[in-house]
Amino acid sequence: MGQQEKVATSLAGTVGEEIDASLASVDAELARRYPGDPGTRQPVHTVYVPADGFTPTTLRTWGDQALAALDEHAPDAAALASVLGIPQELAEPVHDRVRAKLEREPVEDLRIDFEDGYGPRSDAEEDEAAARAARLVAEAYAGGTAAPYMGIRMKCMEAGVRDRGIRTTDIFLTGLMRAGGLPEGLVLTLPKVTYPEQVTAFVRLLGAFEETHGLPAGRLRFEIQIETSQSILAADGTAAVARMIDAARGRATGLHYGTFDYSACVGVSPAYQAGDHPAADHAKAVMQVAAAGTGVRVCDGSTNVLPVGPTEQVHDAWRLHHGLTRRALARAYYQGWDMHPGHLPTRYAAVYTFYREGLGQAASRLAAYVAKAGGDVMDEPATAKALSGYLLRGIDCGALDTAEVEALTGLTRAGLDGFASPRRGGLTVTAP
């Protein structure tokens, strides 16, 4: 043992107390604005179905159509791997998991659409459709046939359709309350948000509904759809999307990028409107930075190239969708839109390959971090958090099994939750 060092200080204890006092408001503001990841499951996609096309069998129909497309155009693991460029060693596990997913849970997040996918209808017709949507959603949750997340996209807060959007929201939510209450997986999507004041108005609407029904304040939350240039850059040069998150007062759960409305808004020609256009990359990068640390998640858009027709045409559409999905995942956009049942095989193939090909490295790095061991990469607490989040997302979507992750990391699900976010499992983990 070496000689014990003498510890000496120069500052009076009141200095620290004064600094604490001076930063108290900043501490509170940081805690309010940047609470971190909510620790809940994030779906890998959102499927939109027009309100008049939603039926009790919609979810199963999408799964069956996706399986039929897989059987017709890539009937085995080798065929699917060849089309999409999946590494040979992953071909079987990815193919098998995709089939199992389509049979068990083909859709993770469903939005019954009363906006662009539904269009203008008579008030009587939309009233009926909103009431019907509430009944079917309630029945799906009660019967165990619901997707993990379900809800509606109402019309926006612009003057021409505002009253209709408010009424549809009221009818839908009232119908759920009369059927037994709001389901845990309920999601609302507010489209075409241009000004933060529109978010404020929607918050007021939801607050009034909660008060009317004696619900806890903040029970109703929603996604903000980013479809206009003004939602990214306001007239004064500020990032309007950041102000929208603040205007939501803790109710915002996601920012959803609208590929085609946004592209058209900034003048991109239809032939070039896609998720990998520079205009799309800029918008999503601003969304990502604005949402970082707030607990609000970013969702990528969609492709409108549908996998239909002869096999060669389907394969081309699959390769496009698979490539865009993989590109989004690498950029930390872990959710996107799917517009057709034929997109489901490539959505899950891309997602499952992404998590399975990175499983070994992520698990070994996290295990080394937990054990305070060495290795060829020196990771920090923030990276350990990211590694845990990666593994948890893989487990949640079905790409990975809890048992195999535990075997590789030595961490239970609760242990992963604790590293990824204290809000997930209420677990505090001391960093090495």
C-alpha positions in Angstrom: 0.0 0.0 0.0 1.3 3.4 -0.9 1.3 6.5 1.3 -2.3 7.8 1.9 -2.7 11.2 0.2 -3.7 14.2 2.2 -6.9 15.8 0.9 -7.3 19.5 1.1 -9.8 22.0 -0.2 -9.9 25.8 -0.5 -13.5 26.6 -1.2 -16.1 27.2 1.5 -19.1 24.8 1.6 -21.4 27.7 0.8 -20.0 27.9 -2.7 -21.5 24.6 -3.7 -24.8 25.5 -2.1 -24.9 28.8 -4.0 -24.2 27.0 -7.2 -26.9 24.4 -6.5 -29.4 27.3 -5.8 -28.4 29.1 -9.0 -28.9 26.0 -11.1 -32.1 24.8 -9.5 -34.3 26.1 -12.2 -32.0 24.7 -14.9 -32.1 21.3 -13.2 -35.9 21.4 -13.2 -36.0 22.5 -16.8 -33.7 19.7 -17.9 -35.7 17.1 -16.0 -39.0 18.4 -17.6 -37.8 18.8 -21.2 -35.4 15.8 -21.4 -36.7 12.9 -19.4 -35.1 10.3 -21.7 -36.5 7.3 -23.4 -39.9 6.3 -22.0 -38.8 2.7 -21.8 -41.8 1.3 -23.7 -41.8 -0.8 -26.8 -41.5 1.0 -30.1 -43.2 -0.6 -33.0 -41.1 -1.2 -36.1 -43.8 0.2 -38.4 -47.1 1.8 -38.7 -49.8 0.5 -41.1 -52.5 2.9 -42.3 -55.9 1.6 -43.3 -58.7 3.8 -44.6 -61.5 4.0 -42.0 -64.1 2.6 -44.5 -61.8 -0.4 -45.2 -61.1 -1.4 -41.6 -62.8 -4.6 -40.6 -62.4 -7.2 -37.7 -60.2 -9.3 -40.0 -58.0 -6.6 -41.3 -54.9 -7.6 -39.3 -55.2 -11.2 -40.2 -55.9 -10.4 -43.8 -52.7 -8.4 -44.0 -50.7 -11.2 -42.5 -52.3 -13.8 -44.9 -51.6 -11.7 -47.9 -48.0 -11.1 -46.8 -47.5 -14.9 -46.3 -49.0 -15.6 -49.8 -46.6 -13.1 -51.3 -43.7 -14.7 -49.6 -44.8 -18.2 -50.7 -45.2 -17.0 -54.3 -42.1 -14.8 -54.8 -39.6 -16.2 -52.3 -40.8 -19.7 -51.2 -37.7 -20.6 -49.1 -34.9 -19.1 -47.1 -32.4 -19.2 -50.0 -34.7 -17.5 -52.4 -35.5 -14.6 -49.9 -31.8 -14.2 -49.1 -30.9 -14.1 -52.8 -33.4 -11.4 -53.5 -32.5 -9.2 -50.6 -28.8 -9.9 -50.2 -29.2 -11.5 -46.7 -25.9 -13.2 -45.5 -26.1 -16.9 -46.0 -25.6 -17.7 -42.3 -28.7 -15.6 -41.5 -30.9 -16.8 -44.3 -32.7 -19.6 -42.3 -33.2 -17.8 -39.0 -34.4 -14.6 -40.7 -36.8 -16.4 -43.0 -38.2 -18.6 -40.2 -38.7 -15.6 -37.9 -40.4 -13.6 -40.7 -42.8 -16.4 -41.3 -43.5 -16.8 -37.6 -44.1 -13.1 -37.2 -46.5 -12.9 -40.1 -48.5 -15.8 -38.6 -48.4 -14.5 -35.0 -48.4 -10.7 -35.2 -48.2 -9.3 -38.7 -48.9 -5.7 -37.7 -47.4 -4.0 -34.7 -49.1 -0.6 -35.1 -52.3 0.1 -36.9 -53.8 3.5 -37.7 -57.4 3.8 -38.9 -57.2 6.7 -41.2 -59.7 9.5 -41.4 -57.3 11.9 -43.3 -55.7 11.5 -46.7 -56.5 7.8 -46.9 -60.2 8.4 -46.2 -60.8 11.8 -47.8 -63.8 14.1 -47.5 -67.1 12.4 -46.7 -70.5 13.6 -45.5 -70.7 14.3 -41.8 -73.1 11.4 -41.3 -70.8 9.0 -43.0 -67.7 10.0 -41.0 -69.7 10.0 -37.8 -70.8 6.4 -38.5 -67.2 5.4 -39.4 -65.7 6.9 -36.3 -68.2 5.2 -34.0 -67.6 1.9 -35.9 -63.9 2.3 -35.5 -64.2 2.7 -31.8 -66.4 -0.4 -31.5 -64.0 -2.5 -33.6 -60.9 -1.4 -31.7 -62.6 -2.1 -28.4 -63.7 -5.5 -29.5 -60.2 -6.3 -30.8 -58.6 -5.5 -27.5 -61.2 -7.3 -25.5 -60.9 -10.4 -27.8 -57.1 -10.5 -27.8 -56.9 -9.9 -31.6 -55.6 -6.3 -31.5 -52.2 -5.1 -32.7 -50.0 -4.0 -29.8 -50.8 -0.4 -30.8 -54.0 0.9 -32.5 -55.7 4.2 -33.0 -56.8 6.8 -35.5 -55.4 9.6 -37.6 -57.9 12.3 -37.6 -58.1 15.3 -39.9 -55.8 18.1 -39.0 -56.2 21.4 -37.1 -56.3 23.6 -40.3 -59.4 25.8 -40.6 -61.1 23.9 -43.4 -61.3 20.5 -41.6 -60.7 21.4 -38.0 -64.3 20.9 -36.8 -64.5 17.6 -38.5 -61.2 16.4 -37.0 -62.4 17.5 -33.5 -65.7 15.7 -33.9 -64.2 12.5 -35.2 -61.7 12.4 -32.3 -64.5 13.0 -29.8 -66.8 10.3 -31.3 -63.9 7.7 -31.4 -62.7 8.4 -27.9 -66.3 8.5 -26.5 -67.0 5.2 -28.1 -64.0 3.6 -26.5 -65.0 5.0 -23.1 -68.5 3.6 -23.5 -67.1 0.3 -24.5 -65.1 0.0 -21.3 -62.3 2.6 -21.4 -59.2 3.5 -23.2 -56.9 0.6 -24.2 -53.3 0.7 -23.2 -52.1 0.6 -26.8 -54.2 3.5 -27.9 -52.4 5.9 -30.3 -53.7 9.1 -31.9 -51.9 10.8 -34.9 -52.3 14.5 -35.6 -51.4 15.2 -39.2 -50.2 18.2 -41.2 -49.0 20.2 -38.2 -47.5 23.5 -39.4 -47.6 25.8 -36.3 -47.0 24.9 -32.6 -50.3 26.6 -31.8 -52.1 23.7 -33.6 -50.4 21.3 -31.1 -51.5 23.5 -28.3 -55.1 23.4 -29.6 -55.0 19.6 -29.7 -53.6 19.4 -26.2 -56.6 21.6 -25.1 -59.0 19.2 -26.8 -57.5 16.1 -25.2 -57.4 17.9 -21.8 -61.1 18.8 -22.1 -62.0 15.1 -22.9 -60.0 13.9 -19.9 -61.7 16.4 -17.6 -65.1 15.4 -18.9 -64.5 11.7 -18.2 -62.5 12.0 -15.0 -59.4 10.7 -16.6 -55.9 11.5 -15.3 -54.4 14.6 -16.9 -52.0 13.5 -19.6 -53.6 10.1 -20.2 -54.2 10.9 -23.8 -51.0 11.3 -25.9 -50.4 11.6 -29.6 -48.0 11.6 -32.5 -47.2 14.7 -34.5 -47.0 14.2 -38.2 -44.3 16.3 -40.0 -45.5 17.0 -43.5 -44.7 20.6 -44.3 -41.5 22.6 -44.5 -42.9 25.1 -42.0 -42.9 22.3 -39.3 -39.1 22.0 -39.7 -38.1 25.7 -40.2 -40.4 28.4 -39.0 -40.7 31.8 -40.6 -38.3 33.3 -37.9 -35.6 30.7 -38.7 -36.1 28.6 -35.6 -36.8 24.8 -35.6 -40.6 24.7 -35.3 -40.6 21.0 -34.6 -38.8 21.6 -31.3 -41.4 24.1 -30.3 -44.1 21.6 -31.2 -42.7 19.1 -28.8 -42.7 21.7 -26.1 -46.3 22.8 -27.0 -47.4 19.2 -26.5 -46.6 19.5 -22.8 -45.4 16.0 -22.4 -48.2 14.4 -24.5 -46.2 13.9 -27.7 -45.0 10.3 -28.2 -43.6 10.5 -31.7 -42.7 12.6 -34.8 -43.8 10.9 -38.0 -42.2 12.0 -41.3 -44.7 12.3 -44.2 -42.5 11.4 -47.2 -44.8 12.6 -50.0 -46.5 15.6 -48.5 -43.2 17.0 -47.3 -41.4 16.3 -50.6 -44.1 18.0 -52.5 -44.1 20.9 -50.1 -40.4 21.6 -50.8 -40.8 21.1 -54.6 -39.4 17.7 -55.1 -40.6 16.1 -58.4 -42.8 13.0 -57.9 -40.2 10.7 -59.5 -37.7 11.7 -56.9 -39.9 11.7 -53.8 -38.4 9.1 -51.5 -37.1 8.6 -48.0 -33.4 8.8 -49.1 -33.8 12.2 -50.9 -31.5 14.9 -49.4 -34.6 16.9 -48.5 -36.0 14.0 -46.5 -32.6 13.4 -44.8 -32.5 17.0 -43.7 -36.0 17.0 -42.3 -35.5 13.8 -40.4 -32.1 15.0 -39.1 -33.8 18.1 -37.6 -36.6 16.0 -36.2 -34.0 13.6 -34.6 -32.1 16.4 -33.0 -35.2 18.1 -31.7 -36.5 14.9 -30.2 -33.3 13.7 -28.7 -33.7 13.1 -24.9 -37.3 14.3 -24.9 -38.8 10.8 -24.9 -40.4 11.6 -28.3 -39.5 9.0 -31.0 -38.9 9.6 -34.7 -40.6 7.6 -37.3 -39.5 7.4 -40.9 -41.9 7.6 -43.9 -42.9 5.1 -46.5 -42.3 4.1 -50.1 -45.2 4.2 -52.6 -43.7 1.6 -54.8 -45.9 -1.5 -54.2 -44.7 -5.1 -54.5 -47.4 -6.2 -56.9 -47.4 -7.8 -60.4 -45.0 -10.4 -61.8 -42.2 -11.8 -59.6 -39.4 -9.7 -61.2 -41.4 -6.5 -60.4 -42.2 -7.7 -56.9 -38.5 -8.4 -56.3 -37.5 -4.9 -57.5 -40.0 -3.4 -55.1 -38.8 -5.6 -52.3 -35.2 -4.7 -52.8 -36.2 -1.0 -52.8 -38.2 -1.3 -49.6 -35.6 -3.5 -47.9 -32.8 -1.1 -48.7 -34.7 2.0 -47.5 -35.6 0.2 -44.2 -32.0 -0.9 -43.6 -30.8 2.7 -44.4 -33.3 4.1 -41.9 -32.3 1.6 -39.2 -28.6 2.6 -39.6 -29.7 6.2 -39.1 -31.6 5.3 -35.9 -35.1 5.7 -37.4 -36.4 2.5 -35.9 -40.0 2.8 -37.1 -41.5 3.5 -40.6 -44.7 3.3 -42.5 -45.9 0.3 -44.5 -48.5 0.9 -47.2 -49.2 -2.6 -48.5 -49.3 -6.2 -47.1 -46.5 -7.0 -49.5 -44.2 -4.6 -47.6 -44.4 -6.8 -44.4 -42.0 -9.5 -45.5 -39.3 -7.0 -46.4 -40.0 -4.9 -43.3 -39.4 -7.8 -41.0 -36.6 -9.3 -43.1 -34.7 -6.0 -42.9 -35.4 -5.5 -39.2 -34.5 -9.1 -38.3 -31.3 -9.1 -40.3 -30.3 -5.8 -38.7 -30.6 -7.1 -35.2 -29.3 -10.6 -35.8 -26.2 -9.6 -37.6 -25.3 -7.2 -34.8 -26.2 -9.5 -31.9 -22.8 -11.0 -31.3 -20.9 -7.8 -31.3 -23.5 -5.9 -29.2 -23.8 -8.7 -26.7 -20.0 -9.1 -26.2 -19.4 -5.4 -25.9 -22.1 -5.1 -23.3 -20.9 -8.2 -21.4 -17.4 -6.7 -21.3 -18.7 -3.4 -20.1 -20.6 -5.1 -17.3 -17.6 -7.2 -16.3 -15.3 -4.2 -16.5 -13.3 -6.2 -18.9 -11.1 -5.1 -21.8 -11.6 -5.7 -25.4 -11.0 -4.1 -28.8 -13.5 -1.3 -28.1 -13.6 1.0 -25.1 -17.2 1.8 -24.3 -18.7 4.5 -22.1 -22.0 4.5 -20.2 -23.8 6.1 -23.0 -22.7 3.4 -25.4 -23.8 0.7 -22.9 -27.2 2.3 -22.8 -27.3 2.2 -26.6 -26.2 -1.4 -26.7 -28.9 -2.4 -24.3 -31.5 -0.5 -26.2 -30.4 -2.2 -29.4 -30.8 -5.7 -27.8 -34.2 -4.7 -26.3 -35.6 -3.5 -29.6 -34.5 -6.8 -31.2 -36.3 -8.8 -28.5 -39.4 -6.7 -28.6 -39.9 -7.1 -32.4 -39.1 -10.9 -32.4 -35.7 -10.7 -34.0 -34.0 -11.9 -30.9 -35.0 -14.3 -28.0 -34.6 -13.2 -24.4 -32.8 -16.4 -23.6 -30.1 -16.1 -26.2 -29.4 -12.5 -25.2 -29.2 -13.4 -21.6 -26.8 -16.3 -22.4 -24.5 -13.9 -24.3 -24.6 -11.0 -22.0 -25.4 -12.5 -18.6 -28.1 -9.9 -18.2 -31.8 -10.6 -17.6 -34.5 -8.5 -19.2 -34.6 -6.4 -16.1 -30.9 -5.9 -16.3 -31.1 -4.8 -19.9 -33.9 -2.4 -19.0 -31.9 -0.9 -16.3 -29.0 -0.1 -18.6 -31.2 1.1 -21.4 -33.3 3.4 -19.3 -34.1 3.7 -15.6 -37.7 4.4 -16.7 -38.0 1.0 -18.3 -37.8 -1.1 -15.2 -37.2 1.3 -12.3 -33.7 -0.2 -12.0 -30.7 1.9 -11.2 -27.4 0.5 -12.5 -24.1 1.9 -11.4 -21.8 2.4 -14.3 -18.3 0.9 -14.0 
